[in-house]
Amino acid sequence: GMKVFPSKGDDSQLTEAGQFFTEAFWASKSGGAAELSKFQAVSLERQQVNEFRRRYGKFMGPRDRRAELVICQNGAGELMGCAGIEVDNVQKSDGRGQSVSAPLMSNLAVGRKFRRKGLAE
């Protein structure tokens, strides 16, 4: 029962994903500590939720509407992972000619207990 779906800018989905992302991605990156301090968690969570709203929320400009946060849940509705997908202009690798529109992935995170199971593939 795994379910993968776009957030479609839904604020409750973006808030939940921002909270999840803070724990799944930022914990263990704060100077090597296994857990975030309460202050770090609150601060990073607020920043992450605001960033998700800015990048994937309902009130984005027309240029940004080519961005979506994809969410993955298990059968019990538990968040397993998320990934941002955006279409943007990318310069060709040789640096010559016009840029091309291409999909870019960002904000990829997988919950700790779901890692090493191929979910991010």
Residue frames relative to the residue before (quaternion, step in Angstrom):
aa qw qx qy qz dx dy dz
G 1.0000 0.0000 0.0000 0.0000 0.00 0.00 0.00
M 0.2693 0.7473 -0.5682 0.2149 3.60 0.71 0.94
K 0.1278 -0.7880 0.6011 0.0370 3.55 -1.02 0.89
V 0.0752 -0.7766 0.6254 0.0122 3.59 -0.88 1.03
F 0.1451 0.8059 -0.5532 0.1532 3.58 -0.72 1.07
P 0.5161 -0.6278 0.4769 0.3349 3.59 -1.20 0.48
S 0.5152 -0.6455 0.4647 0.3193 3.60 -1.09 0.64
K 0.1885 -0.8225 0.5046 0.1824 3.58 1.22 -0.59
G 0.6665 -0.5435 0.2923 0.4183 3.56 1.11 0.70
D 0.3783 0.7402 -0.4786 0.2826 3.59 1.28 0.12
D 0.4554 -0.7355 0.4303 0.2578 3.58 -0.56 1.18
S 0.6503 0.5064 -0.3373 0.4548 3.62 0.94 -0.74
Q 0.6371 0.5103 -0.3258 0.4770 3.61 1.04 -0.74
L 0.6682 0.4966 -0.3024 0.4641 3.60 0.95 -0.87
T 0.6319 0.5245 -0.3297 0.4658 3.59 1.04 -0.73
E 0.6697 0.4891 -0.2957 0.4742 3.57 0.88 -0.95
A 0.6612 0.4999 -0.3039 0.4697 3.59 0.97 -0.84
G 0.6340 0.5281 -0.3300 0.4585 3.61 1.03 -0.73
Q 0.6410 0.5038 -0.3112 0.4884 3.57 1.03 -0.78
F 0.6459 0.5169 -0.3037 0.4726 3.56 0.97 -0.91
F 0.6650 0.5216 -0.3016 0.4414 3.58 0.85 -1.01
T 0.6145 0.5576 -0.3465 0.4374 3.58 0.99 -0.81
E 0.7125 0.4349 -0.2567 0.4871 3.57 0.86 -0.93
A 0.7188 0.4704 -0.2653 0.4377 3.59 0.81 -0.98
F 0.7750 0.3491 -0.1833 0.4939 3.60 0.97 -0.81
W 0.7735 0.4076 -0.2162 0.4345 3.58 0.66 -1.07
A 0.5869 0.5519 -0.3935 0.4428 3.63 1.03 -0.61
S 0.7861 0.2480 -0.2662 0.4996 3.56 -1.01 0.96
K 0.6377 0.4919 -0.3501 0.4783 3.62 1.24 0.07
S 0.5876 0.5954 -0.3610 0.4123 3.59 1.26 -0.22
G 0.8090 -0.2739 0.1359 0.5020 3.55 0.18 1.28
G 0.6972 -0.4954 0.2698 0.4424 3.56 1.13 0.59
A 0.4823 0.6628 -0.4497 0.3548 3.61 1.23 -0.07
A 0.5069 -0.6681 0.4563 0.2975 3.58 -1.01 0.80
E 0.7852 0.1797 -0.0861 0.5864 3.59 1.10 -0.65
L 0.4843 -0.6368 0.5160 0.3062 3.54 -1.21 0.55
S 0.4785 -0.6069 0.5285 0.3513 3.58 -1.16 0.53
K 0.6689 -0.4844 0.3612 0.4329 3.60 -1.22 0.35
F 0.6565 0.5145 -0.3090 0.4569 3.60 0.92 -0.89
Q 0.6570 0.5034 -0.3073 0.4695 3.59 0.92 -0.91
A 0.6647 0.5172 -0.3079 0.4426 3.59 0.87 -0.96
V 0.6739 0.4894 -0.3011 0.4644 3.60 0.86 -0.92
S 0.6787 0.4983 -0.2874 0.4566 3.57 0.89 -0.95
L 0.6934 0.4676 -0.2776 0.4727 3.60 0.84 -0.96
E 0.6301 0.5348 -0.3368 0.4511 3.59 1.00 -0.79
R 0.6502 0.5123 -0.3172 0.4628 3.60 0.90 -0.89
Q 0.6721 0.4953 -0.2901 0.4678 3.58 0.92 -0.93
Q 0.6765 0.5046 -0.2978 0.4461 3.58 0.93 -0.89
V 0.6389 0.5107 -0.3262 0.4739 3.59 0.95 -0.83
N 0.6582 0.5008 -0.3099 0.4690 3.60 0.94 -0.86
E 0.6390 0.5179 -0.3217 0.4690 3.58 1.02 -0.77
F 0.6481 0.5016 -0.3168 0.4775 3.62 0.95 -0.82
R 0.6364 0.5162 -0.3324 0.4669 3.59 0.98 -0.79
R 0.6649 0.5113 -0.3022 0.4529 3.57 0.93 -0.91
R 0.7535 0.4187 -0.2165 0.4583 3.59 0.86 -0.96
Y 0.8330 0.2154 -0.0612 0.5060 3.57 0.97 -0.87
G 0.4814 0.7179 -0.4032 0.3006 3.61 1.28 -0.10
K 0.6956 -0.5018 0.3407 0.3850 3.54 -1.33 0.26
F 0.7379 0.4348 -0.2322 0.4610 3.59 1.08 -0.58
M 0.2929 0.7527 -0.5285 0.2613 3.57 1.08 0.68
G 0.5498 -0.5877 0.4706 0.3617 3.55 -1.25 0.40
P 0.6999 -0.4795 0.3174 0.4237 3.62 -1.22 0.30
R 0.6202 0.5454 -0.3483 0.4435 3.61 1.03 -0.72
D 0.7186 0.4645 -0.2451 0.4559 3.57 0.97 -0.89
R 0.5019 0.6750 -0.4295 0.3287 3.61 1.20 -0.25
R 0.5893 0.5498 -0.3701 0.4620 3.56 1.30 -0.06
A 0.5958 0.5219 -0.3666 0.4881 3.58 1.17 0.63
E 0.0275 0.7973 -0.6010 0.0485 3.56 -1.05 0.79
L 0.2817 -0.7099 0.6140 0.1993 3.54 -1.15 0.67
V 0.1905 -0.7784 0.5932 0.0765 3.57 -0.69 1.15
I 0.1648 -0.8025 0.5723 0.0349 3.54 -0.85 1.06
C 0.1527 -0.7722 0.6124 0.0733 3.55 -1.09 0.79
Q 0.0293 -0.7914 0.6101 -0.0237 3.56 -0.85 1.07
N 0.4350 -0.6525 0.5387 0.3079 3.54 -1.23 0.46
G 0.7546 -0.4143 0.2673 0.4331 3.59 -1.28 0.06
A 0.6699 0.4834 -0.2915 0.4823 3.58 1.20 -0.51
G 0.5627 -0.6235 0.3754 0.3921 3.61 1.29 0.04
E 0.4587 0.6810 -0.4431 0.3599 3.56 1.30 0.19
L 0.4664 -0.6777 0.4951 0.2795 3.57 -0.90 0.94
M 0.1813 -0.7968 0.5720 0.0707 3.57 -0.78 1.09
G 0.7930 -0.1592 0.1450 0.5699 3.57 1.05 -0.78
C 0.1065 -0.7675 0.6254 0.0919 3.51 -1.36 0.13
A 0.0119 -0.7784 0.6276 0.0108 3.55 -1.28 0.42
G 0.3264 -0.7199 0.5804 0.1958 3.52 -1.05 0.83
I 0.0757 -0.7726 0.6295 0.0338 3.57 -1.00 0.84
E 0.0268 0.8028 -0.5912 0.0721 3.54 -0.76 1.08
V 0.2712 -0.7112 0.6193 0.1927 3.54 -1.13 0.67
D 0.0937 0.7992 -0.5814 0.1203 3.56 -0.70 1.10
N 0.5410 -0.5877 0.4765 0.3671 3.54 -1.26 0.26
V 0.0841 -0.8006 0.5931 -0.0140 3.55 -0.77 1.11
Q 0.4458 -0.6790 0.5164 0.2711 3.55 -0.96 0.90
K 0.5247 -0.6242 0.4729 0.3339 3.59 -1.00 0.77
S 0.6296 -0.5942 0.3538 0.3540 3.58 -1.08 0.72
D 0.6771 0.4741 -0.3061 0.4723 3.60 1.09 -0.55
G 0.4786 -0.7071 0.4098 0.3209 3.57 1.32 -0.06
R 0.6326 0.5281 -0.3309 0.4598 3.58 1.25 0.03
G 0.7861 0.3416 -0.2382 0.4568 3.52 -1.24 0.44
Q 0.7050 -0.4579 0.3457 0.4169 3.50 -1.36 -0.10
S 0.5267 -0.5969 0.4905 0.3545 3.51 -1.22 0.46
V 0.3007 -0.7392 0.5761 0.1770 3.55 -1.29 0.37
S 0.4823 -0.6235 0.5163 0.3348 3.57 -1.17 0.51
A 0.0914 0.7987 -0.5851 0.1069 3.55 -0.84 1.00
P 0.4880 -0.6425 0.4917 0.3276 3.60 -1.14 0.54
L 0.1043 -0.7691 0.6291 0.0425 3.53 -1.09 0.84
M 0.2517 -0.7569 0.5827 0.1555 3.56 -1.05 0.74
S 0.0570 0.7774 -0.6240 0.0548 3.55 -1.07 0.82
N 0.8167 0.2961 -0.1853 0.4593 3.54 -1.33 0.10
L 0.2722 0.7600 -0.5333 0.2529 3.56 0.95 0.92
A 0.1540 0.7668 -0.6108 0.1233 3.56 -0.84 1.01
V 0.1159 -0.7562 0.6416 0.0556 3.54 -1.14 0.78
G 0.5160 -0.6544 0.4603 0.3060 3.58 -0.91 0.93
R 0.6521 -0.5729 0.3374 0.3644 3.56 -1.04 0.80
K 0.7377 0.4259 -0.2635 0.4527 3.60 0.79 -0.91
F 0.6763 0.4683 -0.2956 0.4858 3.60 1.28 -0.10
R 0.4800 0.6864 -0.4298 0.3374 3.59 1.26 0.03
R 0.7992 0.2981 -0.2482 0.4591 3.51 -1.36 0.47
K 0.5940 0.5465 -0.3686 0.4612 3.56 1.16 0.64
G 0.5962 -0.6183 0.3407 0.3823 3.58 1.27 0.27
L 0.3481 0.7787 -0.4682 0.2307 3.58 1.27 0.17
A 0.7027 0.4786 -0.2761 0.4483 3.62 0.91 -0.85
E 0.5045 0.6426 -0.4356 0.3779 3.58 1.20 -0.21
